[in-house]
Amino acid sequence: MSPRRLLLWRHGETDYNAAGRMQGHLDSALTPVGWNQARFAVPALARFAPELVIASDLRRATDTATVLTEAIGVPLQIDKRLRETHLGEWQGLTGAQVDEGYPGDRQLWRTNAAWAPPGGESRVEVAERAAEVVNDLMQPNSDAGESVLLASHGGLILALTAKLLGLPVEVWPSLGGIMNCHWVELGHREGKWRLHAYNAGITG
């Protein structure tokens, strides 16, 4: 059965998030706050009754996903196609360091989803690889169940949401960011994905 509901869940706070550093493919760790964010989100996500959870292979996403799967007893798969955007030369830098070394480029990156940091990938490229995961789930022989959760990263979730909704690339930057341990809910009906919730989550 192909899924009728798709949840895109961002990982909890990491040491790099707390320090204001850009992560990309760097394998940062959850902070104690991040672990608690994941635990607090479990009751809300459990109500969606996901039958399968697929996580990015970066441990901040895998660890976040494991908190949920161990609590509700559903299978966990790992898929590197759900990794965050590769930020190339920017990985590990703070925003201020990027602005100093690459004047104006961070603003260009924010406003043009087809533009990539030096040595990195664009959000359009990220969306293409992430959409492959969803396409696999939608195949006629899929046994994913009606509700699937993808545990991933903020940049990927934004890009994948825009692509699944068929938004023109030039308007992708109009979508806001996803907070730590917040999620997007999409429903599939009549061959199309529809947005039910964006940047939803537990606060406090």
Disulfide bonds with the S-S distance in Angstrom:
none
